[in-house]
Amino acid sequence: MVRTYLLLAWTWTRAAAAYPASFWLLVVFGCVTGALDLAVILVVFANTTTLGGFSRDEVLFLYGAANLAFTLCDLFVSNLDRISQHIKAGTMDTFLIRPVSPWIQIATDRFVPARFGRVVLAGAVLGYALGALDLDGRRLWMIPVMVGAGVVIFTALWTLAGALQFLLTDAPEVTSAFTYGSQQLTQYPLNVYGRDLVRGATYVLPLAFINWQPGLYVLGRDDPFGTPGFMRFLGPAAALVLALLAGLAWRQGIRRYRSTGS
């Protein structure tokens, strides 16, 4: 399955590379777009020293970890949100009759390698924050774990959003709330939001396990909402549960799909 994904992604990459000027303009534009979110954080800290009790470098650490996971998913699986276009155009049928997983085909459809620039930017922010913070080296093992769990959680959210489109057919704004809305939520310490929202992001849709709970462990901070310490280590379990639910929803969506007949 991985080999098939890479072959399909490489096909679209070669097509994009045929127009190098356009390709590099898209890379630069993607970096500028990603830098705007970072600029907002820097503007905030130009007027204050802490945000929710967290310093600038701590917020940049949380931001970098969440955005590294998100931009990796944006690069590799975000085309799942185009399912409604295929359903309306009748091209969904072609994905179902090929001897390759429809999920793989849709995820790689019109693969955009230029989004890699945003991955580099997110990684650079995370690297800067790690260099600027005086962290306990015994806790750094959590960083690849939290990024990996974040990738799985965001991938599951995109899969759920895609599965939802089999039911709603034409509601891209609803599916964007699952994906890009979740990314916006995880850019800041969760304690800047209301307690009820944080509970929902912890016990309903496990966004808190992308960077908040494991990030508190890395930073050696207590949870302002008083959640138990073992919650810091539940990211992989939360990611696994959400991935299983997303897989089930995807299969149900495929079964529910009815061809347009075109």
Sequence and secondary structure as in RCSB ss.txt:
>XXXX:A:sequence
MVRTYLLLAWTWTRAAAAYPASFWLLVVFGCVTGALDLAVILVVFANTTTLGGFSRDEVLFLYGAANLAFTLCDL
FVSNLDRISQHIKAGTMDTFLIRPVSPWIQIATDRFVPARFGRVVLAGAVLGYALGALDLDGRRLWMIPVMVGAG
VVIFTALWTLAGALQFLLTDAPEVTSAFTYGSQQLTQYPLNVYGRDLVRGATYVLPLAFINWQPGLYVLGRDDPF
GTPGFMRFLGPAAALVLALLAGLAWRQGIRRYRSTGS
>XXXX:A:secstr
 HHHHHHHHHHHHHHHHTSHHHHHHHHHHHHHHHHHHHHHHHHHHTS S BTTB HHHHHHHHHHHHHHHHHHHH
HTGGGGGHHHHHHHTTHHHHHHSSS HHHHHHHTT  GGGHHHHHHHHHHHHHHHHHS   GGGTTHHHHHHHHH
HHHHHHHHHHHHHHHHHHSS HHHHHHHHHHHHHHTTS GGGS HHHHHIIIIIS GGGTTHHHHHHHHT   TT
   GGGGG HHHHHHHHHHHHHHHHHHHHHH      
